[in-house]
Amino acid sequence: MKIILREEVKNFGQMGEVINVKDGYARNFLIPKGLAVEANPKNISALEHERKKIQELAKKAKTTAEDLSTRLSSKVITIKAKAGEEEKLFGSVTAADIAEALKKEGMDIDRKKILLEDPIKRLGNYAVNVKIHSDVSTQVSIQVVQE
């Protein structure tokens, strides 16, 4: 089935692209979630009309992401956690904990965009990758200290 993407979909394409996907994926996931519309002649002509608007939105989203990236890279986020002997944490610091700490700093980032390979299990300083936009990623400094 041919569809037009209304938003960026990971592993498929960018906003405004016309792509082929399996019928079930389009009908059961992409179209109900508002991520895509069917590529019929009416929607294709509407796409041509809105292409400029879509490009402006994409450019604005990228500049916003770049601004956020510069703010993130200059910050050191401190997370307090309980720790025992040898600086081992009781539990771990996950992407959700980092997202919550960033939210307290005034930067609302989805936990799914925080690329943490393994949960943090010791006190110390860490550099964590954050993918803010498809073209923009940065590293944020995380400092885990004893509570």
C-alpha positions as CSV (number, residue, x, y, z in Angstrom):
1,M,0.0,0.0,0.0
2,K,1.3,3.5,-0.9
3,I,1.1,6.0,2.0
4,I,2.2,9.5,2.7
5,L,4.1,10.0,6.0
6,R,2.8,12.9,8.1
7,E,5.6,12.5,10.6
8,E,9.0,10.9,10.7
9,V,8.8,7.2,11.2
10,K,11.9,5.3,12.3
11,N,13.3,3.0,9.7
12,F,10.8,4.1,7.1
13,G,11.2,7.7,6.2
14,Q,10.8,11.4,6.7
15,M,7.7,13.6,6.9
16,G,6.1,14.1,3.5
17,E,7.6,11.1,1.8
18,V,5.5,8.7,-0.3
19,I,6.5,5.1,0.5
20,N,5.2,1.5,0.1
21,V,4.4,-0.5,3.2
22,K,2.5,-3.7,3.9
23,D,-1.3,-3.2,4.0
24,G,-1.7,-4.4,7.6
25,Y,1.1,-2.1,9.0
26,A,-0.5,0.9,7.3
27,R,-4.1,0.1,8.3
28,N,-3.5,-1.1,11.8
29,F,-0.7,1.2,12.9
30,L,0.4,4.1,10.8
31,I,-3.0,5.5,9.7
32,P,-4.8,5.1,13.1
33,K,-2.0,6.8,14.9
34,G,-2.0,9.7,12.5
35,L,1.5,9.0,11.3
36,A,0.4,8.5,7.6
37,V,-2.4,8.9,5.2
38,E,-3.3,6.7,2.1
39,A,-1.6,8.0,-1.1
40,N,-4.7,8.5,-3.2
41,P,-4.8,11.3,-5.9
42,K,-6.6,13.7,-3.5
43,N,-4.0,13.3,-0.8
44,I,-1.1,13.5,-3.2
45,S,-2.3,16.9,-4.6
46,A,-2.8,18.1,-1.0
47,L,0.7,17.0,-0.2
48,E,2.1,19.0,-3.1
49,H,0.2,22.0,-1.8
50,E,1.5,21.5,1.8
51,R,5.1,20.4,0.9
52,K,6.4,23.9,1.5
53,K,4.7,24.1,4.9
54,I,6.0,20.7,5.8
55,Q,9.6,21.7,4.9
56,E,9.2,24.9,7.1
57,L,8.0,22.8,10.0
58,A,10.9,20.3,9.6
59,K,13.4,23.2,9.5
60,K,11.9,24.7,12.6
61,A,12.0,21.4,14.4
62,K,15.6,21.0,13.5
63,T,16.6,24.4,14.7
64,T,14.7,23.9,18.0
65,A,16.5,20.5,18.4
66,E,19.9,22.2,17.7
67,D,19.2,24.8,20.4
68,L,18.2,22.1,22.8
69,S,21.4,20.2,21.9
70,T,23.6,23.1,22.8
71,R,21.8,23.6,26.1
72,L,22.1,19.9,26.9
73,S,25.8,19.6,26.1
74,S,26.7,22.5,28.4
75,K,24.8,21.1,31.4
76,V,25.9,18.6,34.0
77,I,22.8,16.7,35.4
78,T,23.2,15.5,39.0
79,I,21.2,12.4,40.0
80,K,21.1,11.4,43.7
81,A,20.9,7.6,44.4
82,K,21.4,5.4,47.4
83,A,24.6,3.5,47.3
84,G,26.3,0.8,49.4
85,E,29.8,-0.5,49.6
86,E,32.3,0.1,46.7
87,E,30.0,2.8,45.3
88,K,27.4,0.3,44.0
89,L,23.9,1.6,43.7
90,F,20.9,0.0,45.3
91,G,19.0,-0.4,42.0
92,S,20.1,1.5,39.0
93,V,19.8,4.8,37.1
94,T,17.7,4.3,33.9
95,A,16.8,6.4,31.0
96,A,13.5,7.3,32.7
97,D,15.4,8.6,35.7
98,I,17.6,10.8,33.4
99,A,14.5,12.1,31.6
100,E,12.9,13.0,34.9
101,A,16.1,14.9,36.0
102,L,16.2,16.7,32.7
103,K,12.5,17.7,33.1
104,K,13.4,19.2,36.5
105,E,16.0,21.3,34.6
106,G,13.4,22.5,32.2
107,M,14.2,20.2,29.3
108,D,11.4,17.9,28.4
109,I,13.0,14.9,26.5
110,D,11.3,11.6,26.0
111,R,13.0,8.7,27.7
112,K,13.1,6.7,24.4
113,K,15.4,9.3,22.9
114,I,18.0,8.8,25.7
115,L,20.3,6.1,24.3
116,L,21.5,4.4,27.4
117,E,23.1,1.0,26.6
118,D,23.0,-0.4,30.1
119,P,21.5,1.1,33.3
120,I,24.0,3.0,35.4
121,K,24.9,0.9,38.5
122,R,27.7,2.8,40.2
123,L,28.4,6.3,41.4
124,G,30.4,8.5,39.1
125,N,30.3,10.7,36.0
126,Y,28.9,9.4,32.7
127,A,28.3,10.7,29.2
128,V,25.0,9.6,27.8
129,N,23.9,10.0,24.2
130,V,20.6,11.7,23.5
131,K,19.1,11.7,20.0
132,I,16.9,14.8,19.9
133,H,16.0,14.8,16.2
134,S,16.8,12.5,13.3
135,D,19.8,14.7,12.4
136,V,20.7,16.1,15.8
137,S,22.2,14.1,18.7
138,T,24.3,15.2,21.6
139,Q,25.9,13.9,24.8
140,V,24.7,15.0,28.2
141,S,27.0,14.7,31.3
142,I,25.4,12.7,34.1
143,Q,26.8,12.8,37.6
144,V,25.5,10.1,40.0
145,V,26.1,11.1,43.6
146,Q,25.3,9.4,46.9
147,E,22.0,10.4,48.5
